Amino acid sequence: MKGIRFRWAPVLCCALAVPILLAAAGGVGAQDASNADPVGQDDPDVKGTVNETVEVRQQTQQKLDDWSADKAALLARYRAARSGVEWLSGRKTEEEAVAGALAGRVSELQRRLAEADRLEGSIQDTLQVILERLEESVQTGLPFLPEERRLRLATVRQEMTQPDVTAAEKLRRVLEALQVEAGYGSTVEVYQDLIEVEGQQLHVDILRLGRLSLFWRTPDGKRAGHHDRAARAWVELPGQHRQRIERAMEMASRMRQVELIDLPLGRIAP
């Protein structure tokens, strides 16, 4: 035991001596610092340098703050622009699809216009042929309502030569004329007209039986006849036909009950 105490005694003394030495050194340093001259505290150059350093530091910090704000603003603009680019890209795809569809429709319309121009020329030629045949039919057929029919066809002929009249309108007018002429074949009527019989002008009542035959009689009923297709002339019939023609006219005018009657039709074609 004595040996152990002897071995730790110098160590304990050293440990106690270290704080004492430090305290003494601190006291001496404090006294030297208080007695020492305060170097640089009143020097203007030092103060200026410090102030400049602080100012530079403040300016640097301000620039850093401004840069951070600019960075945030630019980042927000970038994100907005990127979002706009994505939206515009989608719209571009949609518009390209629409443009492609419209281009297809334009091509189809151009094809139809070209076809319409071709058909218009073909229709014009066809209408000319139909109108010529219709005029020939009026001239060579039964001479009923001649002025009315010739005036109708002359009007259609005049419209066919007008450049401002569309092909559709020309077609409509020709079809109307055909329809009127075709309608004569299914109707009967009695009207008054001036005809020439053997070189004599007569005011007569004319019975039209469709497009089949024409009969006439004088207002006093003393003379009667029909139109001879072969001779293309008005001729007088024997007296035994006058009564039947008169009865047929009364039936056509709804003045008599309809009944079967025998009429001399003659030739129905030239």
Residue frames as qw, qx, qy, qz and C-alpha x, y, z in Angstrom:
[[0.000, 0.886, 0.464, 0.000, 0.00, 0.00, 0.00],
 [0.307, -0.774, 0.110, 0.543, 2.74, 2.41, 0.72],
 [0.410, -0.087, 0.601, 0.680, 4.20, 1.76, -2.69],
 [0.190, 0.642, 0.658, 0.343, 0.92, 2.73, -4.40],
 [0.148, -0.933, -0.235, 0.228, 0.60, 5.99, -2.54],
 [0.401, -0.576, 0.330, 0.632, 4.13, 6.92, -3.43],
 [0.392, 0.165, 0.677, 0.601, 3.50, 6.18, -7.13],
 [0.094, 0.743, 0.582, 0.316, 0.32, 8.46, -7.50],
 [0.309, -0.763, -0.230, 0.519, 1.51, 11.40, -5.38],
 [0.252, -0.300, 0.338, 0.856, 3.57, 13.17, -8.12],
 [0.062, 0.383, 0.725, 0.570, 0.71, 12.81, -10.59],
 [0.196, -0.798, -0.564, 0.077, -1.77, 14.43, -8.21],
 [0.320, -0.638, -0.018, 0.700, 0.57, 17.30, -7.57],
 [0.203, -0.038, 0.538, 0.817, 0.98, 17.92, -11.29],
 [0.041, -0.582, -0.733, -0.350, -2.77, 17.89, -11.79],
 [0.253, -0.835, -0.391, 0.291, -3.25, 20.48, -9.09],
 [0.364, -0.472, 0.174, 0.784, -0.47, 22.61, -10.41],
 [0.265, 0.289, 0.627, 0.673, -1.89, 22.98, -13.95],
 [0.064, -0.830, -0.515, -0.203, -4.99, 25.01, -12.98],
 [0.395, -0.785, -0.091, 0.469, -2.96, 27.23, -10.77],
 [0.412, -0.218, 0.420, 0.778, -0.51, 27.97, -13.60],
 [0.159, 0.511, 0.646, 0.544, -3.37, 28.64, -16.03],
 [0.215, -0.887, -0.404, 0.066, -5.02, 31.03, -13.62],
 [0.423, -0.642, 0.116, 0.629, -1.79, 32.84, -13.09],
 [0.345, 0.049, 0.552, 0.757, -1.21, 33.09, -16.83],
 [0.030, 0.718, 0.608, 0.337, -4.74, 34.40, -17.34],
 [0.301, -0.871, -0.226, 0.316, -4.22, 37.04, -14.75],
 [0.411, -0.437, 0.318, 0.734, -0.97, 38.16, -16.28],
 [0.263, 0.308, 0.652, 0.641, -2.57, 38.18, -19.80],
 [0.070, -0.841, -0.526, -0.106, -5.46, 40.24, -18.56],
 [0.348, -0.797, -0.029, 0.493, -3.13, 42.67, -16.89],
 [0.396, -0.190, 0.488, 0.755, -0.97, 42.91, -20.00],
 [0.166, 0.544, 0.667, 0.482, -4.07, 43.45, -22.18],
 [0.174, -0.909, -0.369, 0.085, -5.35, 46.19, -19.91],
 [0.386, -0.711, 0.170, 0.562, -1.95, 47.82, -19.79],
 [0.494, 0.080, 0.573, 0.649, -1.35, 47.37, -23.55],
 [0.160, 0.355, -0.134, -0.911, -2.05, 50.14, -26.05],
 [0.631, 0.464, 0.578, -0.232, -5.42, 49.49, -27.98],
 [0.199, -0.294, 0.590, 0.725, -3.84, 49.26, -31.44],
 [0.006, -0.181, -0.756, -0.629, -6.16, 50.16, -34.37],
 [0.003, -0.622, -0.748, 0.233, -9.27, 51.04, -32.38],
 [0.068, 0.827, 0.166, -0.533, -8.95, 54.74, -33.16],
 [0.286, -0.249, 0.595, 0.709, -7.28, 54.26, -36.61],
 [0.532, 0.497, 0.069, -0.682, -9.52, 55.75, -39.42],
 [0.376, 0.393, -0.731, -0.411, -8.06, 53.44, -42.07],
 [0.009, -0.018, -0.987, 0.157, -9.01, 50.39, -40.05],
 [0.371, 0.415, 0.559, -0.614, -12.50, 51.72, -39.44],
 [0.480, 0.517, -0.262, -0.659, -12.91, 52.52, -43.15],
 [0.256, 0.260, -0.901, -0.236, -11.76, 49.07, -44.13],
 [0.137, 0.191, 0.908, -0.347, -14.17, 47.47, -41.69],
 [0.433, 0.503, 0.302, -0.685, -17.05, 49.64, -42.91],
 [0.435, 0.465, -0.532, -0.558, -16.24, 48.89, -46.54],
 [0.115, 0.105, -0.987, -0.026, -16.09, 45.21, -45.75],
 [0.266, 0.349, 0.751, -0.493, -19.45, 45.35, -44.00],
 [0.455, 0.553, -0.001, -0.698, -20.95, 47.37, -46.87],
 [0.335, 0.363, -0.768, -0.407, -19.57, 44.95, -49.47],
 [0.030, 0.076, 0.980, -0.180, -21.00, 42.12, -47.41],
 [0.366, 0.469, 0.511, -0.621, -24.39, 43.82, -47.30],
 [0.454, 0.536, -0.318, -0.637, -24.34, 44.53, -51.02],
 [0.199, 0.229, -0.931, -0.204, -23.33, 40.96, -51.73],
 [0.175, 0.244, 0.885, -0.356, -26.15, 39.69, -49.55],
 [0.435, 0.539, 0.207, -0.691, -28.61, 42.04, -51.29],
 [0.401, 0.452, -0.606, -0.517, -27.46, 40.81, -54.68],
 [0.051, 0.042, -0.997, 0.028, -27.82, 37.24, -53.47],
 [0.315, 0.409, 0.669, -0.535, -31.36, 38.02, -52.30],
 [0.462, 0.574, -0.120, -0.666, -32.18, 39.71, -55.62],
 [0.271, 0.345, -0.830, -0.343, -30.71, 36.82, -57.55],
 [0.125, 0.140, 0.954, -0.233, -32.76, 34.37, -55.49],
 [0.422, 0.531, 0.402, -0.615, -35.91, 36.38, -56.26],
 [0.424, 0.557, -0.428, -0.572, -35.00, 36.55, -59.96],
 [0.086, 0.200, -0.969, -0.120, -34.27, 32.86, -59.95],
 [0.285, 0.315, 0.820, -0.383, -37.66, 32.09, -58.41],
 [0.463, 0.610, 0.106, -0.634, -39.43, 34.36, -60.93],
 [0.339, 0.493, -0.667, -0.444, -37.54, 32.84, -63.86],
 [0.067, -0.036, 0.995, -0.063, -38.26, 29.34, -62.59],
 [0.407, 0.462, 0.607, -0.502, -41.97, 30.16, -62.36],
 [0.459, 0.637, -0.203, -0.585, -41.90, 31.62, -65.89],
 [0.148, 0.368, -0.879, -0.266, -40.04, 28.56, -67.15],
 [0.228, 0.178, 0.933, -0.213, -42.60, 26.21, -65.63],
 [0.455, 0.599, 0.342, -0.564, -45.46, 28.31, -67.06],
 [0.367, 0.608, -0.477, -0.518, -43.77, 28.40, -70.47],
 [0.008, 0.191, -0.975, -0.116, -43.18, 24.67, -70.39],
 [0.350, 0.379, 0.777, -0.361, -46.81, 24.07, -69.50],
 [0.443, 0.674, 0.028, -0.590, -47.83, 26.42, -72.32],
 [0.204, 0.481, -0.749, -0.407, -45.59, 24.58, -74.75],
 [0.159, 0.069, 0.983, -0.059, -47.18, 21.26, -73.79],
 [0.407, 0.564, 0.539, -0.475, -50.67, 22.75, -74.23],
 [0.379, 0.689, -0.261, -0.560, -49.72, 24.32, -77.56],
 [0.014, 0.307, -0.911, -0.274, -48.20, 21.04, -78.69],
 [0.299, 0.312, 0.881, -0.193, -51.49, 19.31, -77.98],
 [0.399, 0.712, 0.239, -0.527, -53.42, 22.04, -79.77],
 [0.172, 0.588, -0.594, -0.522, -51.02, 21.80, -82.69],
 [0.139, -0.026, 0.980, 0.139, -51.71, 18.09, -83.01],
 [0.339, 0.553, 0.687, -0.328, -55.47, 18.73, -82.92],
 [0.310, 0.760, -0.051, -0.569, -55.25, 21.57, -85.43],
 [0.032, 0.413, -0.794, -0.445, -53.12, 19.47, -87.74],
 [0.238, 0.241, 0.941, -0.005, -55.79, 16.77, -87.64],
 [0.328, 0.723, 0.422, -0.438, -58.49, 19.37, -88.37],
 [0.174, 0.696, -0.386, -0.580, -56.38, 20.86, -91.16],
 [0.111, -0.168, 0.926, 0.319, -55.92, 17.41, -92.66],
 [0.296, 0.485, 0.808, -0.156, -59.66, 16.79, -92.56],
 [0.273, 0.798, 0.137, -0.520, -60.35, 20.19, -94.11],
 [0.032, 0.528, -0.650, -0.546, -57.78, 19.56, -96.81],
 [0.212, 0.127, 0.955, 0.166, -59.56, 16.33, -97.63],
 [0.290, 0.690, 0.588, -0.305, -62.89, 18.14, -97.82],
 [0.156, 0.755, -0.209, -0.602, -61.38, 20.86, -100.01],
 [0.073, -0.280, 0.843, 0.455, -60.02, 18.23, -102.35],
 [0.239, 0.388, 0.890, -0.007, -63.42, 16.55, -102.50],
 [0.246, 0.788, 0.319, -0.465, -65.16, 19.86, -103.15],
 [0.071, 0.621, -0.488, -0.609, -62.69, 20.69, -105.90],
 [0.149, -0.002, 0.940, 0.308, -63.36, 17.31, -107.46],
 [0.246, 0.600, 0.736, -0.196, -67.11, 17.92, -107.25],
 [0.177, 0.778, 0.003, -0.603, -66.74, 21.36, -108.77],
 [0.008, 0.402, -0.727, -0.556, -64.77, 19.96, -111.66],
 [0.153, 0.246, 0.949, 0.125, -67.37, 17.23, -112.09],
 [0.222, 0.714, 0.504, -0.433, -70.15, 19.82, -111.86],
 [0.140, 0.657, -0.313, -0.672, -68.50, 21.90, -114.59],
 [0.024, -0.144, 0.893, 0.426, -68.24, 18.84, -116.78],
 [0.145, 0.453, 0.875, -0.092, -71.84, 17.85, -116.08],
 [0.189, 0.695, 0.237, -0.652, -73.05, 21.39, -116.65],
 [0.166, 0.460, -0.558, -0.671, -71.70, 21.35, -120.17],
 [0.021, -0.083, -0.971, -0.224, -73.19, 17.92, -120.77],
 [0.146, 0.566, 0.714, -0.386, -76.55, 18.98, -119.29],
 [0.195, 0.611, -0.070, -0.764, -76.57, 22.09, -121.45],
 [0.178, 0.238, -0.768, -0.567, -76.18, 19.99, -124.59],
 [0.011, -0.278, -0.960, 0.025, -78.81, 17.51, -123.42],
 [0.167, 0.611, 0.491, -0.598, -81.30, 20.27, -122.61],
 [0.212, 0.480, -0.362, -0.771, -80.77, 21.76, -126.05],
 [0.154, 0.019, -0.913, -0.377, -81.61, 18.43, -127.68],
 [0.022, 0.447, 0.849, -0.279, -84.69, 17.94, -125.48],
 [0.180, 0.610, 0.218, -0.740, -85.94, 21.44, -126.19],
 [0.206, 0.334, -0.592, -0.704, -85.46, 21.01, -129.93],
 [0.125, -0.176, -0.960, -0.180, -87.46, 17.77, -129.89],
 [0.059, 0.550, 0.668, -0.497, -90.18, 19.42, -127.82],
 [0.211, 0.546, -0.101, -0.805, -90.42, 22.32, -130.27],
 [0.201, 0.152, -0.801, -0.543, -90.61, 19.87, -133.15],
 [0.031, -0.338, -0.933, 0.121, -93.37, 17.96, -131.37],
 [0.160, 0.608, 0.400, -0.668, -95.41, 21.15, -130.94],
 [0.223, 0.475, -0.380, -0.762, -94.93, 22.10, -134.57],
 [0.305, 0.126, -0.840, -0.431, -95.79, 18.69, -136.04],
 [0.000, -0.247, -0.923, 0.294, -98.37, 17.50, -133.50],
 [0.017, -0.731, -0.673, -0.110, -102.00, 18.44, -132.97],
 [0.206, 0.378, 0.007, 0.903, -102.42, 22.22, -133.32],
 [0.429, -0.760, -0.481, -0.078, -104.15, 22.87, -129.99],
 [0.384, -0.892, -0.037, 0.234, -103.39, 26.03, -127.99],
 [0.770, 0.396, 0.021, 0.500, -100.65, 26.88, -130.51],
 [0.118, 0.812, -0.154, 0.551, -99.86, 30.40, -129.29],
 [0.646, -0.694, 0.216, -0.235, -99.74, 29.43, -125.63],
 [0.945, -0.145, 0.184, 0.226, -97.44, 26.48, -126.26],
 [0.648, 0.535, -0.001, 0.543, -95.13, 28.36, -128.64],
 [0.111, -0.857, 0.178, -0.470, -94.82, 31.24, -126.19],
 [0.798, -0.560, 0.215, -0.056, -93.90, 28.86, -123.35],
 [0.902, 0.057, 0.170, 0.393, -91.19, 27.17, -125.38],
 [0.404, 0.737, -0.032, 0.541, -89.87, 30.51, -126.66],
 [0.396, -0.841, 0.213, -0.302, -89.47, 31.68, -123.06],
 [0.888, -0.344, 0.266, 0.148, -87.56, 28.51, -122.17],
 [0.770, 0.420, 0.118, 0.465, -85.40, 28.92, -125.27],
 [0.110, 0.869, -0.123, 0.466, -84.52, 32.49, -124.27],
 [0.606, -0.721, 0.297, -0.158, -83.52, 31.43, -120.75],
 [0.950, -0.017, 0.172, 0.259, -81.33, 28.68, -122.16],
 [0.598, 0.570, -0.007, 0.563, -79.15, 31.36, -123.81],
 [0.241, -0.906, 0.123, -0.326, -78.74, 33.47, -120.66],
 [0.578, 0.336, -0.621, 0.409, -75.28, 33.00, -119.08],
 [0.156, -0.373, 0.535, -0.742, -76.43, 34.16, -115.64],
 [0.847, -0.166, 0.010, -0.505, -79.09, 31.43, -115.42],
 [0.350, -0.448, 0.819, -0.080, -77.75, 28.35, -113.65],
 [0.307, 0.117, -0.880, -0.342, -77.86, 24.90, -115.16],
 [0.027, 0.269, 0.890, -0.366, -80.23, 23.81, -112.38],
 [0.331, 0.499, 0.277, -0.751, -82.69, 26.59, -113.28],
 [0.393, 0.366, -0.558, -0.633, -82.50, 25.73, -116.97],
 [0.184, -0.025, -0.981, -0.052, -83.16, 22.09, -116.18],
 [0.162, 0.375, 0.709, -0.574, -86.12, 23.06, -114.01],
 [0.403, 0.483, -0.020, -0.777, -87.70, 25.16, -116.76],
 [0.375, 0.249, -0.766, -0.459, -87.27, 22.44, -119.39],
 [0.095, -0.149, -0.967, 0.183, -88.77, 19.85, -117.04],
 [0.283, 0.428, 0.464, -0.722, -91.71, 22.16, -116.36],
 [0.455, 0.412, -0.351, -0.708, -92.35, 22.50, -120.11],
 [0.305, 0.106, -0.926, -0.195, -92.16, 18.73, -120.52],
 [0.062, 0.247, 0.850, -0.462, -94.53, 18.23, -117.61],
 [0.406, 0.440, 0.176, -0.782, -97.08, 20.65, -119.09],
 [0.471, 0.340, -0.593, -0.557, -96.89, 18.97, -122.49],
 [0.214, -0.001, -0.976, 0.042, -97.21, 15.52, -120.92],
 [0.216, 0.279, 0.657, -0.666, -100.21, 16.74, -118.89],
 [0.488, 0.304, -0.217, -0.789, -102.13, 17.47, -122.09],
 [0.375, 0.122, -0.874, -0.285, -102.24, 13.73, -122.78],
 [0.203, -0.266, -0.904, 0.267, -104.45, 12.95, -119.78],
 [0.148, 0.458, 0.415, -0.772, -106.97, 15.81, -119.95],
 [0.220, 0.542, 0.669, 0.458, -109.90, 16.90, -122.12],
 [0.045, -0.513, -0.244, 0.822, -111.09, 20.43, -122.63],
 [0.342, 0.714, 0.541, 0.285, -113.30, 22.64, -124.79],
 [0.231, -0.568, 0.000, 0.790, -112.07, 26.04, -125.90],
 [0.493, 0.819, 0.262, -0.132, -112.79, 28.57, -128.65],
 [0.426, -0.414, 0.448, 0.668, -110.41, 29.35, -131.47],
 [0.514, 0.701, -0.112, -0.481, -110.18, 30.57, -135.06],
 [0.606, -0.129, 0.723, 0.306, -109.45, 27.86, -137.62],
 [0.345, 0.478, -0.423, -0.688, -109.31, 27.60, -141.38],
 [0.628, 0.175, 0.754, -0.078, -111.55, 25.03, -143.09],
 [0.558, 0.464, 0.572, 0.381, -111.11, 24.74, -146.86],
 [0.315, 0.302, 0.156, 0.886, -109.82, 28.29, -147.07],
 [0.323, -0.713, -0.297, -0.547, -112.61, 29.71, -144.86],
 [0.125, 0.249, -0.613, 0.739, -111.92, 31.29, -141.45],
 [0.599, -0.506, -0.514, -0.348, -114.32, 29.97, -138.80],
 [0.222, -0.442, 0.574, -0.653, -114.80, 30.79, -135.10],
 [0.768, -0.129, -0.574, -0.252, -115.49, 27.38, -133.60],
 [0.677, -0.562, 0.386, -0.279, -115.61, 25.38, -130.38],
 [0.549, 0.448, -0.705, 0.019, -112.78, 22.87, -130.24],
 [0.883, -0.403, 0.142, -0.195, -112.86, 19.61, -128.26],
 [0.289, 0.614, -0.726, 0.114, -109.41, 18.25, -127.33],
 [0.957, -0.246, -0.053, -0.143, -109.26, 14.59, -126.36],
 [0.768, -0.453, 0.260, 0.371, -105.87, 14.45, -124.69],
 [0.038, -0.613, 0.531, 0.584, -103.20, 14.40, -127.34],
 [0.507, 0.165, 0.836, 0.131, -105.26, 11.94, -129.40],
 [0.223, 0.487, 0.643, 0.548, -107.62, 14.01, -131.53],
 [0.054, 0.290, 0.180, -0.938, -109.27, 17.41, -132.03],
 [0.144, 0.570, 0.769, 0.251, -112.91, 18.01, -133.02],
 [0.006, 0.150, 0.064, -0.987, -114.65, 21.25, -133.90],
 [0.099, 0.636, 0.751, 0.148, -118.14, 22.58, -134.42],
 [0.033, 0.428, 0.126, 0.894, -119.65, 25.96, -135.20],
 [0.148, 0.006, 0.563, -0.813, -121.57, 27.76, -132.42],
 [0.649, 0.097, -0.027, -0.754, -124.87, 27.12, -134.22],
 [0.630, -0.117, 0.755, -0.141, -124.08, 23.39, -134.45],
 [0.756, 0.561, 0.063, -0.331, -124.67, 23.24, -138.21],
 [0.673, 0.588, -0.438, 0.099, -121.10, 22.31, -139.10],
 [0.707, -0.591, 0.386, -0.029, -118.62, 19.98, -137.40],
 [0.774, 0.519, -0.351, 0.091, -115.39, 18.25, -138.17],
 [0.809, -0.513, 0.134, 0.251, -111.94, 17.26, -136.86],
 [0.046, 0.831, -0.496, -0.247, -108.23, 17.75, -137.51],
 [0.959, 0.279, -0.044, 0.022, -106.79, 15.34, -140.06],
 [0.579, -0.643, 0.390, 0.314, -103.29, 14.34, -138.94],
 [0.711, 0.152, 0.510, 0.460, -102.34, 12.96, -142.34],
 [0.347, 0.729, 0.323, 0.493, -103.37, 16.11, -144.17],
 [0.383, -0.257, -0.298, 0.836, -102.41, 18.34, -141.23],
 [0.152, -0.208, -0.244, -0.935, -105.57, 20.34, -141.84],
 [0.376, 0.214, 0.606, -0.668, -109.01, 21.03, -140.40],
 [0.190, -0.091, -0.788, -0.579, -111.68, 19.12, -142.34],
 [0.584, -0.064, 0.179, -0.789, -115.46, 18.97, -142.14],
 [0.147, 0.009, 0.988, -0.047, -117.23, 15.69, -141.33],
 [0.261, -0.357, -0.715, -0.542, -120.58, 14.44, -142.64],
 [0.411, -0.474, 0.015, -0.778, -123.69, 15.60, -140.82],
 [0.835, -0.331, -0.415, -0.146, -124.24, 12.31, -138.93],
 [0.651, -0.024, -0.462, 0.602, -121.20, 13.10, -136.73],
 [0.034, -0.553, 0.089, -0.828, -122.39, 16.52, -135.58],
 [0.694, -0.572, -0.127, -0.419, -124.68, 15.22, -132.82],
 [0.900, -0.231, -0.240, 0.280, -122.04, 12.89, -131.34],
 [0.472, 0.295, -0.204, 0.805, -119.40, 15.65, -131.38],
 [0.283, -0.603, 0.005, -0.746, -121.86, 17.97, -129.64],
 [0.842, -0.482, -0.179, -0.162, -122.61, 15.35, -126.97],
 [0.806, -0.010, -0.253, 0.534, -118.87, 14.76, -126.42],
 [0.190, 0.460, -0.147, 0.855, -118.35, 18.50, -125.93],
 [0.560, -0.606, -0.069, -0.560, -121.18, 18.62, -123.39],
 [0.911, -0.325, -0.214, 0.136, -119.59, 15.75, -121.43],
 [0.629, 0.192, -0.211, 0.724, -116.18, 17.44, -121.55],
 [0.060, -0.481, 0.097, -0.869, -117.80, 20.66, -120.23],
 [0.079, -0.150, -0.851, 0.497, -119.56, 18.63, -117.48],
 [0.459, 0.090, 0.018, -0.884, -122.94, 19.60, -118.86],
 [0.852, 0.076, -0.313, -0.413, -123.85, 15.97, -119.54],
 [0.803, -0.394, 0.438, -0.095, -123.37, 12.68, -117.78],
 [0.029, 0.558, -0.773, -0.300, -120.35, 10.75, -119.02],
 [0.873, 0.188, 0.394, -0.216, -121.19, 7.84, -121.31],
 [0.550, -0.112, 0.654, 0.508, -119.60, 5.81, -124.06],
 [0.467, 0.778, 0.095, -0.411, -119.67, 7.50, -127.41],
 [0.762, 0.176, 0.443, 0.438, -118.38, 6.63, -130.87],
 [0.100, 0.895, -0.115, -0.418, -116.25, 9.32, -132.51],
 [0.833, 0.516, 0.027, 0.197, -114.41, 9.23, -135.85],
 [0.538, -0.704, 0.243, 0.396, -110.82, 9.47, -134.62],
 [0.613, 0.763, -0.205, -0.026, -109.34, 8.79, -138.03],
 [0.777, 0.267, -0.362, 0.440, -105.59, 8.30, -138.21],
 [0.554, -0.825, -0.055, 0.099, -103.86, 8.94, -134.87],
 [0.542, -0.483, 0.369, 0.580, -100.45, 9.31, -136.50],
 [0.375, 0.732, -0.227, -0.521, -99.41, 11.13, -139.67]]
